[in-house]
Amino acid sequence: MSNWFVRKSANGHPLEPGSIFRNVRSGNLVETARVLSITKDGVGIPHVRFDKTLDCPGKPRLVEARRILCLAAFTQQFPERVVA
């Protein structure tokens, strides 16, 4: 596999398929992203495909559709790796 399939997040954690990252927002809203794949677009920019869920205390879990972000935006939005 090519070297670009395994990237590091802003905190230096490996970013590879199956990795789980999260972002805790105000009001204890927790966004969780499970990485599905990392691919390059037609001009070589890496993008992360992921499933996203939202958890908020006292409310049912919201499972959102699959998303895609460029690698730089993904690592900014989801800075914390969740160790299973």
C-alpha positions as CSV (number, residue, x, y, z in Angstrom):
1,M,0.0,0.0,0.0
2,S,1.2,3.5,-0.7
3,N,2.6,5.7,2.0
4,W,-0.3,8.2,1.7
5,F,-2.9,5.7,3.0
6,V,-1.6,6.1,6.5
7,R,-1.5,9.7,7.6
8,K,-1.2,11.3,11.0
9,S,-3.7,13.6,12.5
10,A,-2.8,17.0,13.9
11,N,-1.9,15.3,17.2
12,G,0.3,12.7,15.5
13,H,-2.2,9.8,15.7
14,P,-2.3,7.4,12.7
15,L,-5.2,8.2,10.4
16,E,-6.2,5.0,8.6
17,P,-9.3,3.0,7.7
18,G,-11.1,1.9,10.9
19,S,-9.6,4.7,13.1
20,I,-12.1,6.6,15.2
21,F,-11.8,10.3,16.0
22,R,-14.1,12.7,17.8
23,N,-14.7,16.4,18.5
24,V,-16.4,17.5,21.7
25,R,-18.4,20.7,21.2
26,S,-20.1,23.0,23.6
27,G,-23.1,21.6,25.5
28,N,-21.4,18.1,25.5
29,L,-22.3,17.5,21.9
30,V,-19.9,14.8,20.7
31,E,-19.2,14.3,17.0
32,T,-17.6,10.9,16.2
33,A,-16.1,9.9,12.9
34,R,-15.1,6.4,11.8
35,V,-12.6,6.5,8.9
36,L,-13.7,4.4,6.0
37,S,-11.0,5.2,3.5
38,I,-8.4,7.8,2.4
39,T,-8.2,8.5,-1.3
40,K,-6.7,11.1,-3.6
41,D,-8.8,13.2,-6.0
42,G,-7.9,13.9,-9.6
43,V,-5.3,16.6,-8.6
44,G,-3.7,14.5,-5.8
45,I,-5.4,16.1,-2.8
46,P,-6.1,13.4,-0.1
47,H,-9.7,13.1,1.1
48,V,-11.1,11.2,4.1
49,R,-14.4,9.3,3.7
50,F,-16.1,8.6,7.1
51,D,-19.3,7.8,8.9
52,K,-20.3,10.5,11.4
53,T,-22.5,10.2,14.5
54,L,-23.7,12.9,17.0
55,D,-24.3,12.2,20.7
56,C,-25.8,14.7,23.1
57,P,-26.8,14.0,26.7
58,G,-30.5,13.3,27.0
59,K,-31.1,12.9,23.3
60,P,-31.0,9.8,21.0
61,R,-27.9,9.2,19.0
62,L,-28.0,10.7,15.5
63,V,-26.3,8.7,12.8
64,E,-25.5,10.9,9.8
65,A,-24.8,9.8,6.3
66,R,-21.3,9.2,5.0
67,R,-19.2,12.3,4.6
68,I,-16.0,13.3,2.8
69,L,-13.5,16.0,3.8
70,C,-10.1,16.9,2.6
71,L,-7.4,15.5,4.9
72,A,-6.5,18.9,6.3
73,A,-10.1,19.8,7.2
74,F,-10.8,16.4,8.7
75,T,-7.8,16.6,11.1
76,Q,-8.9,20.1,12.2
77,Q,-12.5,19.0,12.8
78,F,-11.7,15.7,14.5
79,P,-8.6,16.3,16.6
80,E,-9.0,13.5,19.2
81,R,-8.4,9.9,18.4
82,V,-10.6,7.4,20.3
83,V,-8.8,4.2,21.3
84,A,-11.1,1.2,21.2
